[in-house]
Every structure is written in structure tokens, then in C-alpha cells.
Amino acid sequence: MSPCIIRPVQPGDEAGAYRVCLKTGDNGQDGEPFYVGDPDALGRIFVGPYLKFEPALGLVLEDEAGICGYALGAFDSLAFYARYEAEWRPWLTMLFRAPTGDPARWTRVQHIHHVYHHPDYFCPEPYAEYPSHLHIDLLPRAQGRGYGRRMLEQVMEKLRQRGSPGAHLGVSPRNVRALGFYHQLGFRELVRVGPENDGCVYLAKRLNE
């Protein structure tokens, strides 16, 4: 197993990072079979805006085979979402039509295209204590080797240096491995939203303690 390096994001990382997002897009498992019709569907939400709007907070994990992980962040979530709404979402909705018909019959690609048109900008409370947010994904070959912890700690240190008091993140309740990982890092659960098995668990960590 080849060693990995952690480095800042740089121009040209989009394709590799989008690929990681796809390959972890089924609640941490390989999402490629579900997004054959639009492999970049997830990356346009969960990767692209961070590389464009908050590159100074982004880290990429890379080995001899290419990009195998990333850790991304937003300093002020509300400001980030406002910019997403004004500068990112318009072209998404122009290029990708909102699906119609019975949502129960939609493909996963259609569900994501629906999100393009109906985004969720939820931020857990107390927002003033956890205004920043984080996003991380690693391919299986990079997991269990300590890289995820190191990358998140480095991004959180960047946020701390900029004056953020705390950060939050969301994870599927079905992603038990990720939940355990975040608890080990000192994150605590704030709230659960949506259906029990298909919603989102929001966790948070203070950065000034």
C-alpha cells in the first residue's frame, strides 16, 4: 500500500476530488453504480463549491494512483451558502432540469438534480457556537491509516486560527463507521433531521477549548 501525502488543494484537482465523492457517494460506500447517468452529480454540490469559494481551507490526499481523499471546510456557513445561492446554483439549475413525476420513481441522479433546484441550507443550532462546517471523504485504500484524522485536525486548526469558535458536519445515520470516527475526534451530536434512516445527523466540535 503506497504512502499518501496531504497537500493544499490546487487548480486541476476537481476531476480527482469529484471521483472520490462519487466512489464514497452511497453513505460512504461506492456510489458509482447509482450515478452512471451523471457521475459528477454529487461532486457539484459536495466538492466544487468548496474548491472555488474556500480553497484555502481545503486539503487533498494523494498517493501514486492519484487523489484518494479530501477534507474541505467553510468558515462561515451562512456566508458560504449565500455565495452558493448567488454564484453556483444558477448555472446548475440552467444546465440540469428539475425532475418531474412521482419522486418515488426517481433515480438517485434525479434526486440530486432536484436538490439543485431545492437546496437545503440547514445549519444546526447554536449557530453562533458552530458557524463553520466540514466535509471529508476518503477512498477505502486510504481509510484506517490515520489520514482522515490528520486532515480534519489540520482544517480545524485553519478555522481556529481564523477565529472560528466551532464547526459542524452532517452524516447519514446509516454511516456507522463515520459516526464512530467523528465521536472519537470529539464531535458531539446536536440534532437529527429527516427520516430515521435516511435523514442526517449533525455533529459539532468546539475549536476554542
C-alpha positions in Angstrom: 0.0 0.0 0.0 1.6 3.2 -1.2 2.1 6.2 1.2 -0.1 9.2 0.8 0.7 12.9 1.0 -1.6 15.6 2.4 -1.4 18.8 0.4 -3.4 22.0 -0.2 -6.0 21.9 -2.9 -4.8 23.4 -6.2 -6.3 24.0 -9.7 -6.8 20.8 -11.6 -8.0 18.8 -8.5 -11.6 18.9 -9.5 -11.8 15.7 -11.5 -10.0 13.6 -8.9 -11.9 15.1 -6.0 -15.2 14.6 -7.8 -14.2 11.0 -8.4 -13.7 10.5 -4.6 -17.1 12.0 -4.0 -18.7 9.5 -6.4 -16.8 6.5 -5.1 -18.0 7.3 -1.5 -21.4 8.6 -2.5 -23.5 5.7 -1.2 -23.3 6.6 2.5 -19.6 6.0 2.5 -19.7 3.1 0.0 -19.2 3.1 -3.8 -21.9 5.3 -5.4 -20.8 4.8 -9.0 -23.4 2.3 -9.9 -26.2 4.7 -8.9 -24.8 7.7 -10.8 -23.9 6.3 -14.2 -26.0 8.8 -16.0 -24.3 11.8 -14.3 -21.1 10.8 -12.4 -20.4 14.4 -11.3 -23.9 15.0 -9.8 -22.7 14.7 -6.2 -19.4 16.5 -6.7 -21.2 19.6 -8.0 -22.7 20.0 -4.5 -20.2 18.5 -2.1 -16.9 19.4 -3.7 -17.0 22.0 -6.4 -18.2 25.0 -4.3 -15.6 24.4 -1.6 -12.8 24.3 -4.2 -14.0 27.5 -5.7 -15.1 29.5 -2.6 -12.9 28.2 0.2 -9.7 26.8 -1.4 -7.5 28.0 1.5 -9.4 25.6 3.8 -9.2 22.6 1.5 -6.8 19.6 1.7 -6.3 16.8 -0.8 -4.9 13.3 0.0 -2.9 11.8 -2.8 -0.9 8.7 -3.5 0.8 7.2 -6.5 -2.6 6.3 -8.1 -4.0 9.8 -7.7 -6.3 11.7 -5.4 -7.8 9.4 -2.8 -9.4 11.8 -0.4 -10.2 15.4 0.6 -11.1 17.5 3.6 -13.0 20.7 2.9 -14.4 23.5 5.1 -16.3 26.7 5.1 -15.5 29.4 7.7 -19.0 31.0 7.9 -21.7 28.6 6.7 -24.4 31.2 6.1 -22.0 33.3 4.0 -20.9 30.2 2.1 -24.5 29.2 1.3 -25.3 32.8 0.3 -22.5 32.7 -2.2 -23.5 29.2 -3.4 -27.0 30.5 -4.0 -25.8 33.6 -5.9 -22.9 32.3 -7.8 -23.1 28.5 -8.0 -26.6 27.3 -8.1 -27.8 29.4 -11.1 -25.7 27.5 -13.6 -26.8 24.2 -12.0 -30.4 24.9 -12.5 -29.8 26.2 -16.0 -27.9 23.1 -17.1 -30.0 20.5 -15.2 -33.7 20.5 -15.3 -35.7 19.7 -12.2 -37.2 16.2 -12.4 -40.9 15.7 -12.7 -43.4 12.9 -11.9 -43.5 10.7 -8.9 -40.4 11.2 -6.7 -40.8 7.5 -5.6 -39.8 6.6 -9.1 -36.8 8.9 -9.5 -33.3 7.7 -9.9 -30.6 8.9 -7.5 -29.4 11.3 -10.2 -32.8 12.8 -10.4 -33.0 13.2 -6.6 -29.7 15.1 -6.8 -30.9 17.3 -9.6 -33.9 18.0 -7.5 -31.6 19.3 -4.8 -30.0 21.6 -7.3 -33.4 23.3 -7.6 -34.4 22.9 -3.9 -31.2 23.2 -1.8 -31.1 22.5 1.9 -29.1 25.2 3.7 -29.8 23.9 7.2 -27.4 24.9 9.9 -27.7 23.3 13.4 -28.1 25.5 16.4 -26.5 27.1 18.3 -25.1 28.6 15.1 -23.0 31.2 16.9 -21.0 28.4 18.6 -20.6 26.3 15.5 -20.7 28.6 12.4 -18.1 26.7 10.4 -18.7 23.3 8.7 -16.6 20.5 7.4 -16.7 17.8 4.7 -14.4 14.8 4.3 -14.3 11.7 2.2 -11.5 9.0 1.7 -11.4 6.1 -0.6 -11.1 2.7 1.0 -7.4 2.4 0.2 -6.7 5.5 2.3 -9.0 4.6 5.2 -7.9 3.3 8.6 -4.4 4.8 8.3 -4.8 8.0 10.3 -5.0 10.3 7.3 -8.6 11.3 7.9 -7.9 12.4 11.5 -4.8 14.4 10.4 -6.7 16.1 7.6 -9.6 17.1 9.8 -7.4 18.3 12.5 -5.4 20.5 10.0 -8.6 22.0 8.6 -9.9 22.7 12.1 -6.6 24.4 13.0 -7.0 26.6 10.0 -10.5 27.5 11.2 -9.3 28.1 14.7 -6.5 30.4 13.5 -9.1 32.4 11.6 -11.2 32.8 14.8 -13.9 30.2 14.4 -15.3 29.0 17.7 -16.6 25.7 16.4 -17.5 23.6 13.4 -20.3 21.2 12.5 -20.8 18.5 9.9 -23.6 16.2 8.7 -23.5 12.4 8.2 -26.0 9.8 7.3 -27.3 7.8 10.3 -26.5 4.7 8.2 -22.9 5.5 8.0 -22.0 3.9 11.4 -18.3 3.9 10.7 -18.2 7.7 10.1 -20.3 8.4 13.2 -17.8 6.4 15.3 -14.9 8.3 13.7 -16.3 11.7 14.5 -17.1 10.7 18.1 -13.5 9.6 18.5 -12.4 13.1 17.3 -14.5 14.7 20.0 -17.6 15.7 18.0 -20.9 15.5 19.8 -24.4 15.1 18.3 -26.5 18.3 18.1 -29.6 17.2 16.2 -31.1 14.6 13.8 -33.3 15.7 11.0 -35.4 13.9 8.4 -36.4 10.2 8.4 -34.8 8.0 10.9 -32.7 6.0 8.4 -32.5 8.5 5.5 -32.1 11.8 7.3 -28.9 13.5 8.6 -27.1 13.5 11.9 -25.4 16.8 12.7 -22.4 16.7 15.0 -20.2 19.6 16.2 -17.0 20.3 18.0 -15.7 23.4 19.8 -12.4 24.7 18.4 -11.5 27.1 21.2 -11.2 24.7 24.1 
